[in-house]
Amino acid sequence: MSKNSGERLLFDLIHSLTKSEKRSFKLYVNKSGDVGGAKYMKIFDIMEKLNDYDEALILAKLPGMTKPQFSNQKAHLYGLVLASLRVNSLKQDIDIHLREQLDYIRVLYKKGLYDQSLRLLTRAKNITGDYRKDLFQIAILDYEKQIRSQQVFDLEEEYIDQLDREYRLSMKRFDNVQQFFTLAIKMKARFIERGMAKSDTEINNLKALFYTQLPDYEESKLAFNEKFYLYRAFYWFSYLTYDFPSCIIYAEKWVKIFEETGLDQKRRAGYLKGMNRLLQSTFRVNAKTQFCKYYEHFLNFEKSQFSSMASNTQMLLLKYKAIQTFNMVFLTAEFEQHQPMIEAMLKEIEANEEVFDKHNRTVIYYKAGVYFFALEDYEKSNFYFNKLIQDGDKIRSDLKGFARIISLIMDYEMANEGNLDRKLKSAYGYLSQQQNLGEFQTAILDFLQDLGKFYPQEIKKGFKSLKAQLEELEKDRFAKKTLLYFDIISWLDAKIADKSFAEIVREKVAGYS
């Protein structure tokens, strides 16, 4: 972390607080009776009103305070804000609540109040069972063994054996969870960096990696968390290898175990991730009816649960809602009808950009670019595609490559030939460097490069020729995946039929079931 980012820690923390959290903090400081409470509140208020961190300006508003004093005050204030958030989160965040209970159990144990310690432990044990918190379950069982060992006259051999079996089973389940979780994260990381597999060799390598690291298991004997991470691992493996029907199966299982156990109301972030994956998978196979059913369920869940969610879960929901709202619009081709909602949604995302992770920002801005392309609002489309094109990291290089291609198509639509050669060269170079320059992309770029050579009366013939070439390539499953990013065939059909791109897409989606 740079010195600069270290200096901003308190500023960023204050600006991440909701109105409710700010009110709670001020009450917390007043109740704490901290001697320097007024000073801390002054620093808090100054930082809250600033749009960007400016230490010189802050110090100018704190006459008599030296830089070392300010540094110490910031550190203490940072701790106060965190302590306030912790207290505020006790009812909302079960992990924070359980850690507090473990602390109380430990304090009572050290005081020799074993019966009181066990009473709290039993309560905490029930909560870990309700929420399927395996790691806390192990910690609680370990404490229980320690406490029971002090109660010499109450010890029963059978009970100790049962406790040991519980502990060993919990450890075995936790080990399975860690293996499934690691595999799921590896598959997801592979997707985020490189996108889906691009060849049979890559698929075979993925299969070898996946199945050699997958532990033996009997699905019917697995506990909730084991199933949760197993389904996540299989979902991402299936997605990477284009097995979208299997994606739907594992995403449905993922969502179902939450609903069957009531954990959709308790561990809402995990449930939302499953809903997002289920929507994404039905979108990939153009299952319009199925998608719309799940999308409606997603919106109903938002209505009933949003206000009681933690702020990070609210942001997670907004992120998924943005992605799936775009997918809904693409599946129904209702571009104009949803424009006010889309623009309001994008405004909210851009205002909270820092809380959205880089991968999902990339996906959202790519979809926004395609959406405005369909509306023929090329200025806005380019605005969002340029966010991707100007980004130098490797995240979703597949989307960034296609952003370059669609940007070139828009140059053609706007008769903007000034930078065509430079942008074509850049697109070829980028796609080649990122190993995304397949036959499909090459055919499109070659066509765009040669467009200037066509006489006006030959243009349609050229479009038909490219369409025939791409339809032939479409027979290859790896080349066909390019249409998942942008329906270039529909754009060609629009050019051939003298219709708008949106009109052709509307005709196409009318046939989706």
Rosetta blueprint (number, residue, H / E / L):
1 M L
2 S L
3 K H
4 N H
5 S H
6 G H
7 E H
8 R L
9 L H
10 L H
11 F H
12 D H
13 L H
14 I H
15 H H
16 S H
17 L L
18 T L
19 K H
20 S H
21 E H
22 K H
23 R H
24 S H
25 F H
26 K H
27 L H
28 Y H
29 V H
30 N H
31 K H
32 S H
33 G L
34 D L
35 V L
36 G L
37 G H
38 A H
39 K H
40 Y H
41 M H
42 K H
43 I H
44 F H
45 D H
46 I H
47 M H
48 E H
49 K H
50 L L
51 N L
52 D L
53 Y L
54 D L
55 E H
56 A H
57 L H
58 I H
59 L H
60 A H
61 K L
62 L L
63 P L
64 G L
65 M L
66 T L
67 K H
68 P H
69 Q H
70 F H
71 S H
72 N H
73 Q H
74 K H
75 A H
76 H H
77 L H
78 Y H
79 G H
80 L H
81 V H
82 L H
83 A H
84 S H
85 L H
86 R H
87 V H
88 N H
89 S H
90 L L
91 K L
92 Q L
93 D L
94 I H
95 D H
96 I H
97 H H
98 L H
99 R H
100 E H
101 Q H
102 L H
103 D H
104 Y H
105 I H
106 R H
107 V H
108 L H
109 Y H
110 K H
111 K L
112 G L
113 L L
114 Y H
115 D H
116 Q H
117 S H
118 L H
119 R H
120 L H
121 L H
122 T H
123 R H
124 A H
125 K H
126 N H
127 I H
128 T H
129 G H
130 D H
131 Y H
132 R L
133 K L
134 D H
135 L H
136 F H
137 Q H
138 I H
139 A H
140 I H
141 L H
142 D H
143 Y H
144 E H
145 K H
146 Q H
147 I H
148 R H
149 S H
150 Q H
151 Q L
152 V H
153 F H
154 D H
155 L L
156 E L
157 E H
158 E H
159 Y H
160 I H
161 D H
162 Q H
163 L H
164 D H
165 R H
166 E H
167 Y H
168 R H
169 L H
170 S H
171 M H
172 K H
173 R H
174 F H
175 D H
176 N H
177 V H
178 Q H
179 Q H
180 F H
181 F H
182 T H
183 L H
184 A H
185 I H
186 K H
187 M H
188 K H
189 A H
190 R H
191 F H
192 I H
193 E H
194 R H
195 G L
196 M L
197 A L
198 K L
199 S L
200 D H
201 T H
202 E H
203 I H
204 N H
205 N H
206 L H
207 K H
208 A H
209 L H
210 F H
211 Y H
212 T H
213 Q H
214 L L
215 P L
216 D L
217 Y L
218 E L
219 E H
220 S H
221 K H
222 L L
223 A L
224 F H
225 N H
226 E H
227 K H
228 F H
229 Y H
230 L H
231 Y H
232 R H
233 A H
234 F H
235 Y H
236 W H
237 F H
238 S H
239 Y H
240 L H
241 T L
242 Y L
243 D L
244 F H
245 P H
246 S H
247 C H
248 I H
249 I H
250 Y H
251 A H
252 E H
253 K H
254 W H
255 V H
256 K H
257 I H
258 F H
259 E H
260 E H
261 T H
262 G L
263 L L
264 D L
265 Q L
266 K L
267 R L
268 R H
269 A H
270 G H
271 Y H
272 L H
273 K H
274 G H
275 M H
276 N H
277 R H
278 L H
279 L H
280 Q H
281 S H
282 T H
283 F H
284 R H
285 V L
286 N L
287 A L
288 K H
289 T H
290 Q H
291 F H
292 C H
293 K H
294 Y H
295 Y H
296 E H
297 H H
298 F H
299 L H
300 N H
301 F H
302 E H
303 K H
304 S H
305 Q H
306 F H
307 S H
308 S H
309 M L
310 A L
311 S H
312 N H
313 T H
314 Q H
315 M H
316 L H
317 L H
318 L H
319 K H
320 Y H
321 K H
322 A H
323 I H
324 Q H
325 T H
326 F H
327 N H
328 M H
329 V H
330 F H
331 L H
332 T H
333 A L
334 E L
335 F L
336 E L
337 Q L
338 H L
339 Q H
340 P H
341 M H
342 I H
343 E H
344 A H
345 M H
346 L H
347 K H
348 E H
349 I H
350 E H
351 A H
352 N L
353 E H
354 E H
355 V H
356 F L
357 D L
358 K H
359 H H
360 N H
361 R H
362 T H
363 V H
364 I H
365 Y H
366 Y H
367 K H
368 A H
369 G H
370 V H
371 Y H
372 F H
373 F H
374 A H
375 L L
376 E L
377 D L
378 Y H
379 E H
380 K H
381 S H
382 N H
383 F H
384 Y H
385 F H
386 N H
387 K H
388 L H
389 I H
390 Q L
391 D L
392 G L
393 D L
394 K L
395 I L
396 R L
397 S H
398 D H
399 L H
400 K H
401 G H
402 F H
403 A H
404 R H
405 I H
406 I H
407 S H
408 L H
409 I H
410 M H
411 D H
412 Y H
413 E H
414 M L
415 A L
416 N L
417 E L
418 G L
419 N L
420 L H
421 D H
422 R H
423 K H
424 L H
425 K H
426 S H
427 A H
428 Y H
429 G H
430 Y H
431 L H
432 S H
433 Q H
434 Q L
435 Q L
436 N L
437 L L
438 G L
439 E H
440 F H
441 Q H
442 T H
443 A H
444 I H
445 L H
446 D H
447 F H
448 L H
449 Q H
450 D H
451 L H
452 G H
453 K H
454 F L
455 Y L
456 P H
457 Q H
458 E H
459 I H
460 K H
461 K H
462 G H
463 F H
464 K H
465 S H
466 L H
467 K H
468 A H
469 Q H
470 L H
471 E H
472 E H
473 L H
474 E L
475 K L
476 D L
477 R H
478 F H
479 A H
480 K H
481 K H
482 T H
483 L H
484 L H
485 Y L
486 F L
487 D L
488 I H
489 I H
490 S H
491 W H
492 L H
493 D H
494 A H
495 K H
496 I H
497 A H
498 D L
499 K L
500 S L
501 F H
502 A H
503 E H
504 I H
505 V H
506 R H
507 E H
508 K H
509 V H
510 A L
511 G L
512 Y L
513 S L
